[in-house]
Each structure stands twice: as structure tokens, then as C-alpha cells.
């Protein structure tokens, strides 16, 4: 399976879950209208969920503190990756809510990667 196919599959799985939430948990219709206060507030709440999951992920990085001189052995990699995955679920939810397609996200990602490389090569 190509990477782009995987991205499509991830979006599709998240959209299916969101449809289930609509049936079972009163999840709003989507895409949301980003020009409304309600739409923007809902999207902002999802961004906070993403940040929360990322914060949970870094709690597993016990040796990341500059001031710590001791080394904590062991990393629960499975738990760390699970938290990253949770953040990614919310990220895809946000993209779907905002009507961003996998192709649009992919193209934007690749374009930004080229810009970043150009900046480094030109001493940005």
C-alpha cells in the first residue's frame, strides 16, 4: 500500500468514527462553517484535544529535562506511540471538520517541505 493510500485510509476511518459519534453522541454536522464563531470555537476545542494528547505523549519521555543528570531507564514506547496516535486521530478529525481533503493536506505538506528545505539551503 502506498503512503498516500494510507493517508486516505486514515481519513476514511476517522470520518467513519465521526459519523458514529453523530449517531451515538450528538456530534455536530461537518464540515463546520469556519466563518462562524461556533465553527471556529469547535475547531479550537479539537486543537486543544490534540495538544492534550501531545502533552500526554511527552510524559513518557523521562529523560527530556535539561536539568536532570540521572538517567531513567526504560521507555514505554507503545504508550508513547499510542498518545501520538491519539493526537493524530484528533488532527484528522480537525482536517475533516474543516473540509481539508487528504490530497489537499498532502499537497500542502509537500509544498511546505520544499519551502523549509529552500530556507535551510539559503541560510534562512
Secondary structure, 3 states (H helix, E strand, C coil): CCHHHHHHHHHHHHHHHHHHHHHHHCCCCCCCCCCCHHHHHHHHHHHHHHHHHHHHHHCCCCCCCCCCCCCCCCCCHHHHHHHHHHHHHHHHHHHHHCCCCHHHHHHHHHHHHHHHHHHHHCCC
